[in-house]
Amino acid sequence: MTRELTCICCPIGCSITVEMNGNEVAYVSGNNCPRGDAYVRKEVTAPQRTVTTTVAVDGGESAAASVKTQGEIPKEKIMECIKALRDLHVEAPVHIGDVILKNVADTGVDIVATSNIAKG
Amino acid sequence: MSEKTKELVIIGGGPAGLAAAVAAAEAGVPVEEIRILERDNKLGGILNQCIHNGFGLHTFKEELTGPEYADRFIQKAHELKIPSSLNTMVVDISYDAASGVKKVTAMNRSEGVFTIDARAVILAMGCRERPKGALNIPGYRPAGIYTAGTAQHYVNIDGRMPGKEVVILGSGDIGLIMARRMTLEGAKVKVVAELMPYSGGLKRNIVQCLDDYGIPLKLSHTVVDIEGKERVEAVTIAQVDENRAPIPGTEERYTCDTLLLACGLLPENELSRQLGVEMSPITGGPLVDESLETNLAGVFACGNVLHVHDLVDYVSGEATIAGQNAAKFLSEKRTEKNAPDLKIVTQGGVRYSVPSTIHLDTMADTLTVRFRVGAVYKDQNLAVYLGDTKLQSLKKRVMAPGEMEQVILVKKKLEEVREAGEKSSELKICIEA
């Protein structure tokens, strides 16, 4: 069986063909860099995503601060991660890199701020 | 009205303006002679609301979100102590050909209306979304119709949701990104309809934003009816034929309270036009030479004001070149422009090119020429000719309008071909079998 995947490692988005032998990856083609090869091998077995969203900010120049998972988390954990952040409020100021929530959805990955929100 | 003089004024403090300012300062323009004028209350431009990741792989070799990418350049500008004025709206730029002075008229709360006499100007105003009026959708104008970027600002900056059940028209990147964003925030995105038979967005966004969440993408479909008088209640889409006319009998009705329009971006060039900059009818942006200089000596352009980019990394690269060339212009004290040696013509599916003219004496060893194609091309060659002499040809597996293409011209090769007797000044970029 072959699977056609679009690499998401960078904005170029290579079309990569993965030939599967049962559950084993037999051959990868179409990628322009080693990251593409690693991505599709993972994508066909244990897909991961970086999640970007916002959390509410109290007392800031704007009402939301953008955040992300510090690393990738399993794809099936995305909605659980979003849920964990839904009712969270943080106090301004917020700085890029601030840890907003530790170990989100038991993934071992922290949520960190990606924007600077001054008091306002 | 207070008057000031500056060597270099940069219109816009987004990714293009910031990178141009940093490059000009690093190339030796004294920072007290530079001023960035920014309309918003923050530097960083549209990146501040682009909270998704995937920025900066080329520039920083890591994957950043929009605000993080912007912050890298903001920090650099701060380290170099480049002055910027926020909440400042430029209302006019005029050019005095005799003195070469560009008079920039702007206003803000602390200075009122003021002018700056600049020797060089970099246009970095970015682009705007195509508004709904340009789309000719019949019906009432109920609440609940937003451009995707407006909705993005509501959600990501203001922390408010514009609606609960959403139909998106247009599969440009912002539309795709917002399909995922609205889904994560609890909305039901019912469908993304795209007029063209292909998506205008990057493939990775189709995978990550639609496929991951099971959101259907209907190509060759458009909105034919919007129901609701006070608020959107339902949207009907239909398939279109090859002339983009709706096919009767293919209508599908979706109940929803929100319609997002992601129908393309238009460079923002009111100021450029007032200034007398020659414009490309294809891109809606200025025509520039290899130095990203417009037809007016000392007026440069970079970023989305020039042509709409997919990748901010390319914007930063382009803006760096504009900043360096502005610095060079200032140090040379040049007041005029020479006629270009080469004119780039685009044919066979290549819609335009940036730059569109080349001065060989100021061309670097290599020159990246960027452009978009007019349709999806598979297994075709991207060829470059000087007159009848073929300079280069590259086989491309896929080219699509949604992804910017480029060719890299080598100065040595151009000179060799000219020395061998090629007299033509026409450099042709085309797609061929």
Boltz contact constraints between the chains, C-beta under 6 A:
constraints:
  - contact:
      token1: [A, 6]
      token2: [B, 203]
      max_distance: 6.0
  - contact:
      token1: [A, 6]
      token2: [B, 204]
      max_distance: 6.0
  - contact:
      token1: [A, 6]
      token2: [B, 207]
      max_distance: 6.0
  - contact:
      token1: [A, 8]
      token2: [B, 204]
      max_distance: 6.0
  - contact:
      token1: [A, 8]
      token2: [B, 208]
      max_distance: 6.0
  - contact:
      token1: [A, 10]
      token2: [B, 57]
      max_distance: 6.0
  - contact:
      token1: [A, 11]
      token2: [B, 54]
      max_distance: 6.0
  - contact:
      token1: [A, 11]
      token2: [B, 202]
      max_distance: 6.0
  - contact:
      token1: [A, 11]
      token2: [B, 311]
      max_distance: 6.0
  - contact:
      token1: [A, 13]
      token2: [B, 202]
      max_distance: 6.0
  - contact:
      token1: [A, 13]
      token2: [B, 203]
      max_distance: 6.0
  - contact:
      token1: [A, 13]
      token2: [B, 204]
      max_distance: 6.0
  - contact:
      token1: [A, 50]
      token2: [B, 53]
      max_distance: 6.0
  - contact:
      token1: [A, 52]
      token2: [B, 51]
      max_distance: 6.0
  - contact:
      token1: [A, 52]
      token2: [B, 52]
      max_distance: 6.0
  - contact:
      token1: [A, 52]
      token2: [B, 53]
      max_distance: 6.0
  - contact:
      token1: [A, 52]
      token2: [B, 65]
      max_distance: 6.0
  - contact:
      token1: [A, 53]
      token2: [B, 184]
      max_distance: 6.0
  - contact:
      token1: [A, 54]
      token2: [B, 156]
      max_distance: 6.0
  - contact:
      token1: [A, 56]
      token2: [B, 159]
      max_distance: 6.0
  - contact:
      token1: [A, 62]
      token2: [B, 157]
      max_distance: 6.0
  - contact:
      token1: [A, 63]
      token2: [B, 158]
      max_distance: 6.0
  - contact:
      token1: [A, 63]
      token2: [B, 159]
      max_distance: 6.0
  - contact:
      token1: [A, 64]
      token2: [B, 159]
      max_distance: 6.0
  - contact:
      token1: [A, 66]
      token2: [B, 51]
      max_distance: 6.0
  - contact:
      token1: [A, 66]
      token2: [B, 67]
      max_distance: 6.0
  - contact:
      token1: [A, 68]
      token2: [B, 65]
      max_distance: 6.0
  - contact:
      token1: [A, 82]
      token2: [B, 184]
      max_distance: 6.0
  - contact:
      token1: [A, 96]
      token2: [B, 68]
      max_distance: 6.0
  - contact:
      token1: [A, 96]
      token2: [B, 71]
      max_distance: 6.0
  - contact:
      token1: [A, 114]
      token2: [B, 65]
      max_distance: 6.0
  - contact:
      token1: [A, 114]
      token2: [B, 67]
      max_distance: 6.0
  - contact:
      token1: [A, 114]
      token2: [B, 68]
      max_distance: 6.0
  - contact:
      token1: [A, 115]
      token2: [B, 67]
      max_distance: 6.0
